[in-house]
Amino acid sequence: MEGCCDLEVDVNGEEVFMVHKKILMSFSSLFSKLFGDLKGTVRSLKVIFNEFPGGAKGFELMAMFCYDNGRTMITPSNIFLLNCAAHFLEMDGNGSSRHSLIDQTEKSLKGINFWNWSELLEALKQCQDLLPATKSSVMLQCILDCLIGRIALPSIASPYTCSSDSSSFQFSCDTSIDSRKSSSSQLTWWFEDLLILNVDLIDKLIKTMVSLKANHATIYKFLFYYHKSRCIGAATTEKRKITEVVINLLSMLDRSSLSCKGLFEIYRVALGLRISKFYRNNLESLMGSQLDQATIDYLLAPSPHRRAYFYDVNLVLRLVQAFLLEGGSLSFTSRLKKVTNLLDSYLVEVAPDSHLKPSKFTALVLLLPDYARASYDRVYRAMDLFLEVHAGLCEEEKRSVCCALNHEKLSEEALKDLSQNSKFPSQTVQKALITQQSMIKCSLSDTHHLLTFCDSLFCSNTKENLGKEDSETKKLRADLQGMHWKMMGLEKVCGAMQTEMANIMRSRLSILGNARSLPKLCS
């Protein structure tokens, strides 16, 4: 099918011209305007139409209508072409609805509910060939609405095939195509058929589906399928346009209908196409909204070209920020927990990268609020790896890396390891020792309160009950005695820790005092 193209019509001979003039003027207001002012003898005439719908084929169909006294076969395969040609030539019948090709095509469209699926697709294909991407059409919208109705209710798709004479349709039963469609087990039976449509028409189709409240999850699946299928073998320019249109359409959908895996796949394609920043930001916002569905593999994207660090840390920073903007829903707390676990795993993965700057590592740690983490053990592990690889950092830089470490949320084992870890700055180690001491004191206090309570309980017993001590009471007394010994042991440990902490602080102060005359290693 030709689109709109230039058309040249030659008329030679006065007698021939007069015949054509009379016939064409009786059906077309445009021809009446062109020929009405002509005076005198006309032996040769050339008429050039710029961007005539359908080119020579469109003009031929129009001419057949005129020379058959306003009658022609209107079918789903030519209705849009006839309508476009009729509007171009202003074929309003000069006031006679019987001779108006515009009226006849619009009247024929009323039978659209009886078109089968293939005829709807054929009409849409003709629309995209003839209609500019930026132009809308009442007839196109009518076809789109009918197609969407079939998609939404595939089980009642029309079992009819249309044939027509003049301006009315004759119907005969043909269930071969639609019964095949309706027997499909999934709601995706129509995906492959719509691959024939270009991205501009898909844009109109999906926007109509969204306005009619079609299922967003199904729309998402179709857009992902369309993007993946149409990008195969396409030129870079076409791929970029398809990708940008699909991203724009995805942003219209409910976030819960999106798939994190699919969005990351589209992102990988988009990276190689250099899409505009506007569409990239939109896509990253969508990816961030579904970050709780992601796995660590999704986040380990390679760094941009000419960047020294191994993974694209900036992407993860943007994705987590986009996720946090989604807060407020009832399920956000549980989703935040998943993202926290994901980010802590990512920290452990990127920490050994020797090219990763301390500021970027710290930004990752501080990205989530403190309440999001129940434990900081994996953050401590990531910091340990980072400081091991970045051994050349000065004390001030180390402190900036460790500033986000919450000692209160470290396990007893992690605290013990930190208190003996020479890679960490002295302030962090000192805080670990203080936290350990505080935990022991709390444990001693809890034990003391329990012993006091139990003693008072026994003292309240009467002399009769004391004389009737059974085996259970003897066991409880033995347990209490064990707790007394344990408390005494904890007190000794606490005292030893205080002595050790004092020795460490004296040692570190001595080292710092001796180092004052040395040049500063970092700014």
Stockholm file with secondary structure:
# STOCKHOLM 1.0

chainA/1-523         MEGCCDLEVDVNGEEVFMVHKKILMSFSSLFSKLFGDLKGTVRSLKVIFNEFPGGAKGFELMAMFCYDNGRTMITPSNIFLLNCAAHFLEMDGNGSSRHSLIDQTEKSLKGINFWNWSELLEALKQCQDLLPATKSSVMLQCILDCLIGRIALPSIASPYTCSSDSSSFQFSCDTSIDSRKSSSSQLTWWFEDLLILNVDLIDKLIKTMVSLKANHATIYKFLFYYHKSRCIGAATTEKRKITEVVINLLSMLDRSSLSCKGLFEIYRVALGLRISKFYRNNLESLMGSQLDQATIDYLLAPSPHRRAYFYDVNLVLRLVQAFLLEGGSLSFTSRLKKVTNLLDSYLVEVAPDSHLKPSKFTALVLLLPDYARASYDRVYRAMDLFLEVHAGLCEEEKRSVCCALNHEKLSEEALKDLSQNSKFPSQTVQKALITQQSMIKCSLSDTHHLLTFCDSLFCSNTKENLGKEDSETKKLRADLQGMHWKMMGLEKVCGAMQTEMANIMRSRLSILGNARSLPKLCS
#=GR chainA/1-523 SS CCCSEEEEEEEESHHHHHHHHHHHHHHCHHHHHHHHTCCSCCSEEEEEEEEETTHHHHHHHHHHHHHTTSCCCCCTTTHHHHHHHHHHTTCSGGGCGGGCHHHHHHHHGGGGGGCCHHHHHHHHHHHHHHSCTTCCCHHHHHHHHHHHHHHHCGGGCCCEEEEEETTEEEEEECCHHHHHHHTCSSTTTTTGGGGGSCHHHHHHHHHHHHHTTCCHHHHHHHHHHHHHHHHTTCCHHHHHHHHHHHHHHHTTSCGGGCCHHHHHHHHHHHHTTTCCHHHHHHHHHHHHHTGGGCCHHHHCCBCCTTCSSSBCHHHHHHHHHHHHTTTTSTTHHHHHHHHHHHHHHHHHHHTTCTTSCHHHHHHHHTTSCGGGCSCCHHHHHHHHHHHHHTTTCCHHHHHHHHTTCCGGGSCHHHHHHHHTCTTSCHHHHHHHHHHHHHHHHHHHHHHHHHHHHHHHHHHTSCHHHHHTCCHHHHHHHHHHHHHHHHHHHHHHHHHHHHHHHHHHHHHHHHHHHHTTTSCCSCC
#=GC SS_cons         CCCSEEEEEEEESHHHHHHHHHHHHHHCHHHHHHHHTCCSCCSEEEEEEEEETTHHHHHHHHHHHHHTTSCCCCCTTTHHHHHHHHHHTTCSGGGCGGGCHHHHHHHHGGGGGGCCHHHHHHHHHHHHHHSCTTCCCHHHHHHHHHHHHHHHCGGGCCCEEEEEETTEEEEEECCHHHHHHHTCSSTTTTTGGGGGSCHHHHHHHHHHHHHTTCCHHHHHHHHHHHHHHHHTTCCHHHHHHHHHHHHHHHTTSCGGGCCHHHHHHHHHHHHTTTCCHHHHHHHHHHHHHTGGGCCHHHHCCBCCTTCSSSBCHHHHHHHHHHHHTTTTSTTHHHHHHHHHHHHHHHHHHHTTCTTSCHHHHHHHHTTSCGGGCSCCHHHHHHHHHHHHHTTTCCHHHHHHHHTTCCGGGSCHHHHHHHHTCTTSCHHHHHHHHHHHHHHHHHHHHHHHHHHHHHHHHHHTSCHHHHHTCCHHHHHHHHHHHHHHHHHHHHHHHHHHHHHHHHHHHHHHHHHHHHTTTSCCSCC
//
